[in-house]
Amino acid sequence: MVFSIGGMRLAARTEDVWGVSPWTESIPVPSRTPFVQAMLKRDHQVMPVYDLATRLSRTVQGDPLLCLVARHADGPMAICIDAAVPSLETVDAAAIRPNISGDIDTLGSVTIGGDDVAIVALQRLGRLG
Amino acid sequence: MSLRGHHKSANVFVETASFLVVRLGRSYLALPADGVRGVLTPEEAGHEQAVTAAGTLYQPVDLAQLLSVVADVSGLEMRTVLYSNGHSHGAIRVEQVVGLTDVDRKTVLPLPLQFQCDERRWFGGMMLYQDLLVLIVNPSWALGELAEVIPMAARETARMVAVGGSC
């Protein structure tokens, strides 16, 4: 799945994504974990928010913003993404290259529409050790 | 010392826990009610930081500072919660006392594992109260009794830095 944050295109494996829905206001939580300082309440479910935009020094764009719910190894985790509706792309596993940028934890990168797109490792995003 | 609402569980056979729900800034926090010794208005608490009540000295606890929360404790709804666990006593200033509630312990949720740093010592869990997300404060930490844990936490932080992350 290809999505964007602050205009920056990123990808995630579809099996690492629970769903995408409109973003709702998050609830601040006192926390010292980098980029995990809020939670999102949906019906009776509460999940942490990972501020990937700040992690990438970007500002999410558009209205209404969207919420990507990641299948994180520690449980569902919400990420605010641009309003641009994500798209599905099928890529050959052999086309995935190691990502050496080091900005975020990735599963590699792939060329989509002429852009080099990092595949975010959603399952372990934000893990400290 | 009046409270806004006391919502009791209808089923007395359900294992419940009582909490005093307070607000600091935009955060709603719960203190286990068994440690609450009183709730004072600004007039009752006086201008001193420490409060003496019924012969017990309650040392000031700046919970907003401990949590790095921006709070305004100069408003009319500000209250001082006298809190004790028997051997430590604290006067905790809050922006607002929201209410007292009994909750089924099964509805108390752990803090999600994605929270990995000091907040795991700050909060014993979380719950929903009147559609609000409420974080349950660990009284031992708030009263300063977890100081002996800090060296261990520092070692853990050092380990995390070594593997590529940091609190």
Interface residues (C-beta under 8 A of the other chain):
Chain A: I27 P28 V29 P30 S31 R32 T33 P34 V36 M39 K41 H44 V46 M47 P48 Y50 H72 D74 G75 M77 G126 R127 L128 G129
Chain B: R26 S27 L67 S68 V69 L109 P112 L113 Q114 F115 Q116 C117 D118 E119 W122 M126 L128 L133 L135 R159 M160 V163 G164 G165 S166 C167
